[in-house]
């Protein structure tokens, strides 16, 4: 397999220093977790705000091949360019330096920056990583409480509406949201910046505080063909998660609500 870090270095070398004094590789490449389907994600810190056309031109100059694309909202300071180099999918994100400071101060892309590797420069990355080394308690409590927001406030019998025959999509939709909230809460409990949910079975080892068999239980819930049992498996995981969380208004409410929901689902299966 081609060394993706070498490909990233070649892209960085091709971008003029007068345009970008600092270039950071992020994602699986920076974390040493690449496999045969990994792409390369890079942050290009620029001296001034670029247009999308300018970002495309820099991408082409860095060796990106084929028809270049972009994703996300377009009329924002962030410019995104996607393409291929040497057959490897590439995603370039362009941030003007002061804008990058604002985004990181707002804790956006925290996990990517915290594990980023500088391919050019490095002073800004070092400063950003020093800032992100402290995960404020107030932020953790805010994220924990927000994660529990939807776990209560209505009759727990409402969980039974997810078990209707022919409504599996509705159940999956809710379970995806519940899973994302479980992970948001656990990363906050552990004071770690949340990554994507890729490679969860591998990444759960980073969580010192977590329910037992976290990734396996999530897989089991989604694979369970019986809808009532699937919702029950997920609800048990949610309760185990809030049992590990500090007391916040939504967490305290969720503990009682989820426990009652489990009783209702278990009675339906008995």
C-alpha positions as CSV (number, residue, x, y, z in Angstrom):
1,X,0.0,0.0,0.0
2,X,1.3,3.4,-0.9
3,X,2.6,5.5,2.0
4,X,-0.2,8.1,2.3
5,X,2.0,10.4,4.4
6,X,4.5,10.5,1.5
7,X,1.6,11.5,-0.8
8,X,0.5,14.2,1.7
9,X,4.1,15.5,1.9
10,X,4.2,15.8,-1.9
11,X,1.0,17.8,-2.0
12,X,2.3,20.1,0.7
13,X,5.6,20.7,-1.1
14,X,3.7,21.7,-4.3
15,X,1.7,24.5,-2.5
16,X,3.6,27.8,-2.6
17,X,4.8,28.9,0.8
18,X,3.8,32.5,0.0
19,X,0.2,31.2,-0.1
20,X,0.3,28.8,2.8
21,X,2.9,29.1,5.6
22,X,1.5,26.1,7.4
23,X,0.0,22.8,6.2
24,X,-1.3,20.0,8.5
25,X,-2.3,16.5,7.7
26,X,-5.2,15.2,9.8
27,X,-7.5,12.2,9.9
28,X,-6.4,8.6,9.8
29,X,-3.0,9.5,8.2
30,X,-2.0,11.7,11.2
31,X,-3.2,9.1,13.7
32,X,-1.4,6.2,12.0
33,X,-4.7,4.4,11.4
34,X,-4.7,4.1,7.6
35,X,-6.0,1.1,5.7
36,X,-6.6,0.2,2.0
37,X,-9.6,2.5,1.8
38,X,-8.3,5.5,3.6
39,X,-8.2,9.0,2.1
40,X,-5.9,11.9,2.9
41,X,-7.3,15.0,4.7
42,X,-5.3,18.2,4.9
43,X,-5.7,21.6,6.4
44,X,-4.1,24.4,4.3
45,X,-3.6,27.5,6.4
46,X,-3.5,30.5,4.1
47,X,-2.2,34.1,4.5
48,X,-5.4,35.5,3.2
49,X,-9.0,34.4,2.4
50,X,-9.1,32.5,-0.9
51,X,-11.9,32.1,-3.4
52,X,-13.0,28.6,-4.3
53,X,-11.5,29.1,-7.8
54,X,-8.2,29.9,-6.2
55,X,-8.4,26.8,-4.0
56,X,-9.2,24.7,-7.1
57,X,-6.1,26.2,-8.8
58,X,-3.9,25.3,-5.8
59,X,-5.3,21.8,-5.8
60,X,-4.5,21.3,-9.5
61,X,-1.0,22.8,-8.9
62,X,-0.5,20.2,-6.1
63,X,-1.1,17.4,-8.4
64,X,-4.8,16.7,-7.8
65,X,-6.2,14.9,-10.9
66,X,-9.5,14.6,-12.7
67,X,-12.5,16.8,-12.2
68,X,-12.1,18.5,-8.8
69,X,-15.1,18.9,-6.5
70,X,-16.2,20.6,-3.4
71,X,-18.7,19.7,-0.6
72,X,-20.7,21.4,2.0
73,X,-22.0,25.0,2.1
74,X,-20.1,27.1,-0.5
75,X,-20.6,30.7,0.6
76,X,-18.5,30.5,3.8
77,X,-14.9,31.3,4.5
78,X,-14.0,27.5,4.5
79,X,-13.0,26.4,1.0
80,X,-13.0,22.6,0.3
81,X,-11.4,20.8,-2.6
82,X,-11.5,17.1,-3.4
83,X,-9.8,15.1,-6.0
84,X,-7.2,12.4,-6.5
85,X,-3.4,12.1,-6.5
86,X,-1.7,8.9,-7.4
87,X,-5.2,7.2,-7.2
88,X,-5.6,8.3,-3.6
89,X,-8.8,10.3,-2.6
90,X,-7.7,13.7,-1.3
91,X,-9.6,16.3,0.7
92,X,-8.1,19.8,1.2
93,X,-9.6,22.3,3.5
94,X,-8.4,25.9,3.2
95,X,-8.6,28.2,6.3
96,X,-7.2,31.7,6.4
97,X,-5.1,31.9,9.6
98,X,-7.2,34.3,11.7
99,X,-10.3,32.4,10.7
100,X,-8.6,29.2,11.8
101,X,-8.0,30.8,15.1
102,X,-11.7,31.6,15.4
103,X,-12.8,28.0,14.5
104,X,-10.4,26.4,17.0
105,X,-11.4,28.8,19.7
106,X,-14.9,27.7,19.1
107,X,-13.8,24.0,19.5
108,X,-14.5,23.1,15.9
109,X,-12.5,20.3,14.4
110,X,-10.9,19.8,17.8
111,X,-10.0,16.2,17.4
112,X,-8.5,16.6,13.9
113,X,-6.3,19.5,15.1
114,X,-5.4,17.8,18.4
115,X,-4.0,14.8,16.4
116,X,-2.7,16.8,13.4
117,X,0.8,16.6,12.1
118,X,2.5,19.6,10.6
119,X,4.0,19.1,7.1
120,X,5.0,22.8,6.9
121,X,5.4,25.3,9.6
122,X,4.0,24.1,12.9
123,X,3.9,27.2,15.1
124,X,0.2,27.7,14.8
125,X,-0.5,23.9,15.2
126,X,1.6,23.9,18.3
127,X,-0.3,26.8,19.7
128,X,-3.7,25.3,18.8
129,X,-2.8,21.9,20.3
130,X,-1.7,23.6,23.5
131,X,-5.1,25.3,23.7
132,X,-6.9,22.0,23.1
133,X,-4.9,20.2,25.7
134,X,-7.3,21.6,28.2
135,X,-10.9,20.3,27.9
136,X,-12.9,22.7,30.1
137,X,-15.2,21.1,32.7
138,X,-18.0,23.5,31.8
139,X,-17.9,22.4,28.1
140,X,-17.9,18.8,29.1
141,X,-21.0,19.3,31.3
142,X,-22.7,21.2,28.6
143,X,-22.1,18.5,26.0
144,X,-23.2,15.7,28.5
145,X,-26.4,17.5,29.3
146,X,-27.2,18.2,25.6
147,X,-26.5,14.5,24.7
148,X,-29.3,13.5,27.1
149,X,-31.8,16.0,25.8
150,X,-34.0,13.6,23.9
151,X,-34.0,10.9,26.6
152,X,-37.2,12.0,28.5
153,X,-39.8,14.7,28.6
154,X,-42.5,12.4,27.1
155,X,-44.1,9.2,28.1
156,X,-41.6,6.3,27.9
157,X,-44.4,4.2,26.2
158,X,-43.5,6.3,23.2
159,X,-40.6,3.9,22.7
160,X,-43.1,1.3,21.6
161,X,-43.9,3.4,18.5
162,X,-40.4,2.4,17.3
163,X,-41.4,-1.2,17.3
164,X,-44.3,-1.1,14.9
165,X,-44.1,-3.7,12.1
166,X,-43.1,-2.0,8.8
167,X,-41.5,1.0,10.6
168,X,-38.0,-0.3,10.9
169,X,-36.7,2.8,9.2
170,X,-38.2,5.0,11.9
171,X,-36.5,2.8,14.5
172,X,-33.2,2.9,12.8
173,X,-33.4,6.7,12.5
174,X,-34.0,7.1,16.2
175,X,-31.3,4.5,17.1
176,X,-28.7,6.3,15.0
177,X,-29.4,9.5,16.9
178,X,-29.3,7.7,20.2
179,X,-26.0,6.1,19.3
180,X,-24.5,9.5,18.4
181,X,-25.7,10.9,21.7
182,X,-24.2,8.0,23.6
183,X,-20.8,8.6,21.9
184,X,-21.0,12.4,22.4
185,X,-21.7,11.8,26.1
186,X,-18.8,9.3,26.5
187,X,-16.2,11.5,24.8
188,X,-17.3,14.4,27.0
189,X,-17.2,12.2,30.2
190,X,-13.7,11.2,29.3
191,X,-12.7,14.8,28.4
192,X,-11.6,13.8,24.9
193,X,-12.3,15.6,21.7
194,X,-14.8,13.5,19.7
195,X,-13.6,11.9,16.5
196,X,-15.9,10.5,13.8
197,X,-17.6,7.2,14.5
198,X,-15.4,5.3,12.1
199,X,-13.4,2.4,13.6
200,X,-15.3,2.6,16.8
201,X,-14.3,-0.9,17.9
202,X,-10.7,0.3,17.8
203,X,-11.2,3.7,19.2
204,X,-13.3,2.7,22.2
205,X,-10.0,1.7,23.9
206,X,-9.3,5.4,24.2
207,X,-12.3,5.7,26.6
208,X,-11.3,4.9,30.2
209,X,-14.9,5.3,31.3
210,X,-17.5,3.5,29.2
211,X,-20.1,0.7,29.3
212,X,-18.7,-2.8,28.8
213,X,-18.6,-4.1,25.2
214,X,-19.5,-0.7,23.9
215,X,-18.9,-1.2,20.1
216,X,-20.1,-4.8,20.2
217,X,-23.4,-3.8,21.9
218,X,-24.0,-1.1,19.3
219,X,-23.5,-3.6,16.5
220,X,-25.8,-6.1,18.2
221,X,-28.6,-3.5,18.5
222,X,-28.5,-2.6,14.9
223,X,-28.2,-6.2,13.7
224,X,-31.1,-7.5,15.9
225,X,-34.1,-8.4,13.6
226,X,-36.7,-8.1,16.4
227,X,-37.5,-4.4,16.6
228,X,-38.6,-4.5,20.2
229,X,-35.5,-6.3,21.3
230,X,-33.3,-3.9,19.2
231,X,-34.8,-0.9,20.9
232,X,-34.4,-2.6,24.3
233,X,-30.7,-3.3,23.6
234,X,-30.1,0.4,22.7
235,X,-32.1,1.7,25.7
236,X,-30.0,-0.5,28.0
237,X,-26.9,1.0,26.5
238,X,-28.2,4.5,27.0
239,X,-29.0,3.8,30.6
240,X,-25.6,2.3,31.3
241,X,-24.1,5.5,29.7
242,X,-26.0,8.0,31.8
243,X,-25.2,5.9,34.9
244,X,-21.6,6.9,34.2
245,X,-22.3,10.6,33.7
246,X,-22.2,13.4,36.3
247,X,-25.6,14.8,37.5
248,X,-27.0,17.4,35.1
249,X,-30.7,18.2,34.7
250,X,-31.2,16.1,31.5
251,X,-29.0,13.2,32.8
252,X,-31.0,12.9,36.0
253,X,-34.2,12.9,34.1
254,X,-32.9,10.4,31.6
255,X,-31.9,7.8,34.2
256,X,-35.5,7.5,35.4
257,X,-37.0,7.7,32.0
258,X,-34.7,5.1,30.4
259,X,-35.2,2.7,33.4
260,X,-39.0,3.0,32.9
261,X,-38.6,2.5,29.1
262,X,-36.6,-0.7,29.7
263,X,-39.4,-2.1,32.0
264,X,-42.0,-1.3,29.3
265,X,-40.0,-3.0,26.5
266,X,-39.2,-6.0,28.7
267,X,-42.8,-6.5,29.5
268,X,-43.7,-6.4,25.8
269,X,-41.2,-9.2,25.2
270,X,-42.3,-11.4,28.1
